[in-house]
């Protein structure tokens, strides 16, 4: 039979492992949040590029006719 000192030691180690898991999960959540921010920024820029592409063909035709 294990004594209470051994059980306390094992529980302390278990607690440390849980703390490490929580820290890594928090880091993972932060990384996902950062990726989401970057995704929204890229999507916004892509929408602007797509809008510019829709307007640009008229400009290209006019320039081609001028030249």
DSSP file (Angstrom, degrees, kcal/mol; ACC not computed):
  #  RESIDUE AA STRUCTURE BP1 BP2  ACC     N-H-->O    O-->H-N    N-H-->O    O-->H-N    TCO  KAPPA ALPHA  PHI   PSI    X-CA   Y-CA   Z-CA
    1    1 A X              0   0    0      0, 0.0     2,-0.2     0, 0.0     0, 0.0   0.000 360.0 360.0 360.0 137.3    0.0    0.0    0.0
    2    2 A X        -     0   0    0      1,-0.1     2,-0.1     2,-0.0     0, 0.0  -0.502 360.0-125.3 -79.0 146.6    1.3    3.5   -0.9
    3    3 A X     >  -     0   0    0     -2,-0.2     4,-1.7     1,-0.1     3,-0.4  -0.446  26.0-106.0 -86.5 167.8    1.7    6.0    1.8
    4    4 A X  H  > S+     0   0    0      1,-0.2     4,-2.5     2,-0.2     5,-0.2   0.791 117.7  61.1 -65.0 -28.4    0.1    9.5    1.7
    5    5 A X  H  > S+     0   0    0      2,-0.2     4,-2.2     1,-0.2    -1,-0.2   0.909 105.1  47.4 -63.7 -42.4    3.5   11.1    0.9
    6    6 A X  H  > S+     0   0    0     -3,-0.4     4,-2.6     2,-0.2    -2,-0.2   0.902 111.9  49.9 -64.9 -42.5    3.7    9.1   -2.3
    7    7 A X  H  X S+     0   0    0     -4,-1.7     4,-2.6     1,-0.2    -2,-0.2   0.917 110.7  49.8 -63.7 -43.6    0.2   10.0   -3.3
    8    8 A X  H  X S+     0   0    0     -4,-2.5     4,-2.2     2,-0.2    -1,-0.2   0.900 110.9  50.2 -61.6 -41.2    0.8   13.7   -2.6
    9    9 A X  H  X S+     0   0    0     -4,-2.2     4,-2.1     2,-0.2    -2,-0.2   0.935 112.7  45.8 -62.3 -47.3    4.0   13.5   -4.8
   10   10 A X  H  X S+     0   0    0     -4,-2.6     4,-2.4     1,-0.2    -2,-0.2   0.887 112.2  51.1 -64.7 -39.0    2.1   11.9   -7.7
   11   11 A X  H  X S+     0   0    0     -4,-2.6     4,-2.4     2,-0.2    -1,-0.2   0.885 108.2  52.9 -66.9 -36.9   -0.8   14.3   -7.4
   12   12 A X  H  X S+     0   0    0     -4,-2.2     4,-1.9     2,-0.2    -2,-0.2   0.911 110.3  47.4 -62.2 -42.7    1.6   17.2   -7.5
   13   13 A X  H  X S+     0   0    0     -4,-2.1     4,-2.1     2,-0.2    -2,-0.2   0.903 111.1  51.8 -64.5 -41.5    3.2   15.8  -10.7
   14   14 A X  H  X S+     0   0    0     -4,-2.4     4,-2.3     1,-0.2    -2,-0.2   0.909 108.5  51.1 -60.4 -43.9   -0.3   15.3  -12.2
   15   15 A X  H  X S+     0   0    0     -4,-2.4     4,-2.2     1,-0.2    -1,-0.2   0.885 108.2  52.1 -62.2 -40.3   -1.2   18.9  -11.3
   16   16 A X  H  X S+     0   0    0     -4,-1.9     4,-2.2     2,-0.2    -1,-0.2   0.897 108.6  50.8 -63.5 -40.7    2.0   20.2  -13.1
   17   17 A X  H  X S+     0   0    0     -4,-2.1     4,-2.5     2,-0.2    -2,-0.2   0.917 109.6  50.2 -63.8 -43.0    1.1   18.2  -16.2
   18   18 A X  H  X S+     0   0    0     -4,-2.3     4,-2.6     1,-0.2    -2,-0.2   0.902 109.1  51.8 -62.0 -40.7   -2.4   19.7  -16.2
   19   19 A X  H  X S+     0   0    0     -4,-2.2     4,-2.3     2,-0.2    -1,-0.2   0.907 110.2  49.0 -61.1 -42.2   -0.9   23.2  -15.9
   20   20 A X  H  X S+     0   0    0     -4,-2.2     4,-2.4     2,-0.2    -2,-0.2   0.907 110.6  50.2 -64.4 -42.5    1.4   22.5  -18.8
   21   21 A X  H  X S+     0   0    0     -4,-2.5     4,-2.6     1,-0.2    -2,-0.2   0.935 110.7  49.6 -60.7 -46.3   -1.5   21.2  -20.9
   22   22 A X  H  X S+     0   0    0     -4,-2.6     4,-2.6     1,-0.2    -2,-0.2   0.912 110.3  50.7 -59.7 -43.0   -3.5   24.4  -20.1
   23   23 A X  H  X S+     0   0    0     -4,-2.3     4,-2.2     1,-0.2    -1,-0.2   0.924 112.4  46.0 -62.0 -44.6   -0.6   26.6  -21.0
   24   24 A X  H  X S+     0   0    0     -4,-2.4     4,-2.3     2,-0.2    -1,-0.2   0.879 112.2  50.8 -68.2 -37.3   -0.2   24.9  -24.4
   25   25 A X  H  X S+     0   0    0     -4,-2.6     4,-2.6     2,-0.2    -1,-0.2   0.910 109.7  50.6 -65.1 -41.3   -3.9   25.0  -25.1
   26   26 A X  H  X S+     0   0    0     -4,-2.6     4,-2.3     2,-0.2    -2,-0.2   0.905 110.6  49.7 -61.4 -41.4   -3.9   28.7  -24.3
   27   27 A X  H  X S+     0   0    0     -4,-2.2     4,-2.3     2,-0.2    -2,-0.2   0.898 110.4  50.5 -63.4 -40.3   -1.0   29.2  -26.7
   28   28 A X  H  X S+     0   0    0     -4,-2.3     4,-2.4     2,-0.2    -2,-0.2   0.913 110.1  49.3 -64.8 -42.8   -2.9   27.2  -29.4
   29   29 A X  H  X S+     0   0    0     -4,-2.6     4,-2.5     1,-0.2    -2,-0.2   0.916 111.0  50.4 -62.5 -42.8   -6.0   29.3  -28.9
   30   30 A X  H  X S+     0   0    0     -4,-2.3     4,-2.3     2,-0.2    -2,-0.2   0.906 110.4  49.7 -61.6 -42.1   -3.9   32.5  -29.2
   31   31 A X  H  X S+     0   0    0     -4,-2.3     4,-2.2     2,-0.2    -2,-0.2   0.904 110.9  49.0 -64.4 -42.0   -2.3   31.2  -32.4
   32   32 A X  H  X S+     0   0    0     -4,-2.4     4,-2.2     2,-0.2    -2,-0.2   0.905 110.5  51.5 -63.9 -41.3   -5.7   30.4  -33.9
   33   33 A X  H  X S+     0   0    0     -4,-2.5     4,-2.0     2,-0.2    -2,-0.2   0.912 109.9  49.1 -61.9 -42.6   -7.0   33.8  -32.9
   34   34 A X  H  X S+     0   0    0     -4,-2.3     4,-2.2     1,-0.2    -1,-0.2   0.897 110.3  50.8 -63.5 -40.5   -4.0   35.4  -34.6
   35   35 A X  H  X S+     0   0    0     -4,-2.2     4,-2.6     1,-0.2    -1,-0.2   0.880 108.0  53.1 -64.6 -37.8   -4.6   33.4  -37.7
   36   36 A X  H  X S+     0   0    0     -4,-2.2     4,-2.3     2,-0.2    -2,-0.2   0.900 108.2  50.1 -64.2 -40.7   -8.2   34.4  -37.8
   37   37 A X  H  X S+     0   0    0     -4,-2.0     4,-2.1     2,-0.2    -2,-0.2   0.930 112.5  47.0 -62.2 -45.7   -7.2   38.1  -37.6
   38   38 A X  H  X S+     0   0    0     -4,-2.2     4,-2.6     1,-0.2    -2,-0.2   0.889 109.8  54.3 -63.8 -39.2   -4.8   37.6  -40.5
   39   39 A X  H  X S+     0   0    0     -4,-2.6     4,-2.8     1,-0.2    -1,-0.2   0.928 108.8  47.8 -60.9 -45.3   -7.4   35.7  -42.5
   40   40 A X  H  X S+     0   0    0     -4,-2.3     4,-2.2     1,-0.2    -1,-0.2   0.897 111.9  50.4 -63.9 -39.2   -9.9   38.6  -42.1
   41   41 A X  H  X S+     0   0    0     -4,-2.1     4,-2.1     2,-0.2    -2,-0.2   0.922 112.5  46.3 -64.1 -43.4   -7.2   41.1  -43.2
   42   42 A X  H  X S+     0   0    0     -4,-2.6     4,-2.6     2,-0.2    -2,-0.2   0.915 111.6  51.6 -66.0 -43.0   -6.3   39.0  -46.3
   43   43 A X  H  X S+     0   0    0     -4,-2.8     4,-2.2     1,-0.2    -1,-0.2   0.901 109.1  51.2 -60.0 -40.8  -10.0   38.5  -47.2
   44   44 A X  H  X S+     0   0    0     -4,-2.2     4,-1.8     2,-0.2    -1,-0.2   0.920 111.5  46.6 -62.6 -44.6  -10.5   42.3  -47.0
   45   45 A X  H  X S+     0   0    0     -4,-2.1     4,-2.3     1,-0.2    -2,-0.2   0.883 110.6  53.2 -65.9 -38.3   -7.5   42.9  -49.3
   46   46 A X  H  X S+     0   0    0     -4,-2.6     4,-2.8     1,-0.2    -1,-0.2   0.893 106.6  52.5 -64.1 -39.3   -8.7   40.3  -51.7
   47   47 A X  H  X S+     0   0    0     -4,-2.2     4,-2.4     2,-0.2    -1,-0.2   0.907 109.9  49.0 -62.3 -40.9  -12.2   41.9  -51.9
   48   48 A X  H  X S+     0   0    0     -4,-1.8     4,-2.3     2,-0.2    -2,-0.2   0.903 112.0  48.4 -65.3 -40.2  -10.5   45.3  -52.7
   49   49 A X  H  X S+     0   0    0     -4,-2.3     4,-2.5     2,-0.2    -2,-0.2   0.917 111.4  49.7 -65.2 -43.3   -8.4   43.6  -55.4
   50   50 A X  H  X S+     0   0    0     -4,-2.8     4,-1.6     2,-0.2    -2,-0.2   0.900 111.2  49.5 -62.4 -40.7  -11.4   41.9  -56.9
   51   51 A X  H  X S+     0   0    0     -4,-2.4     4,-1.3     1,-0.2    -1,-0.2   0.907 111.5  48.7 -64.1 -41.6  -13.3   45.2  -56.9
   52   52 A X  H  X S+     0   0    0     -4,-2.3     4,-2.8     1,-0.2    -2,-0.2   0.876 108.3  54.5 -66.2 -37.1  -10.4   46.9  -58.6
   53   53 A X  H  X S+     0   0    0     -4,-2.5     4,-1.0     1,-0.2    -1,-0.2   0.846 105.3  53.6 -65.1 -33.4  -10.2   44.1  -61.2
   54   54 A X  H  < S+     0   0    0     -4,-1.6     4,-0.3     1,-0.2    -1,-0.2   0.845 116.8  37.4 -69.3 -33.2  -13.9   44.7  -62.0
   55   55 A X  H >X S+     0   0    0     -4,-1.3     4,-0.9     1,-0.1     3,-0.9   0.826 106.1  68.7 -85.2 -35.0  -13.2   48.4  -62.6
   56   56 A X  H 3X S+     0   0    0     -4,-2.8     4,-2.4     1,-0.2     3,-0.4   0.807  82.8  68.1 -61.8 -37.6   -9.8   48.0  -64.3
   57   57 A X  H 3X S+     0   0    0     -4,-1.0     4,-2.3     1,-0.2    -1,-0.2   0.871  99.6  52.7 -55.1 -36.5  -10.8   46.3  -67.6
   58   58 A X  H <> S+     0   0    0     -3,-0.9     4,-2.2    -4,-0.3    -1,-0.2   0.917 110.3  48.2 -62.0 -41.7  -12.6   49.5  -68.7
   59   59 A X  H  X S+     0   0    0     -4,-0.9     4,-2.5    -3,-0.4    -2,-0.2   0.893 110.1  51.6 -64.9 -39.3   -9.4   51.4  -68.0
   60   60 A X  H  X S+     0   0    0     -4,-2.4     4,-2.4     2,-0.2    -1,-0.2   0.901 109.1  50.4 -65.6 -40.7   -7.3   48.9  -69.9
   61   61 A X  H  X S+     0   0    0     -4,-2.3     4,-2.0    -5,-0.2    -2,-0.2   0.925 111.1  48.6 -63.5 -44.2   -9.6   49.2  -72.9
   62   62 A X  H  X S+     0   0    0     -4,-2.2     4,-1.9     1,-0.2    -2,-0.2   0.919 112.0  48.8 -62.8 -42.6   -9.4   52.9  -72.9
   63   63 A X  H  X S+     0   0    0     -4,-2.5     4,-2.1     1,-0.2    -1,-0.2   0.897 109.9  52.0 -64.9 -38.5   -5.6   52.8  -72.6
   64   64 A X  H  < S+     0   0    0     -4,-2.4    -1,-0.2     1,-0.2    -2,-0.2   0.877 110.5  48.2 -65.3 -36.8   -5.4   50.3  -75.5
   65   65 A X  H  < S+     0   0    0     -4,-2.0    -1,-0.2     1,-0.2    -2,-0.2   0.824 110.5  52.0 -72.4 -31.8   -7.5   52.6  -77.7
   66   66 A X  H  <        0   0    0     -4,-1.9    -2,-0.2     1,-0.2    -1,-0.2   0.900 360.0 360.0 -68.9 -41.7   -5.4   55.6  -76.8
   67   67 A X     <        0   0    0     -4,-2.1    -1,-0.2    -5,-0.2    -2,-0.2   0.455 360.0 360.0 -77.1 360.0   -2.1   53.9  -77.7
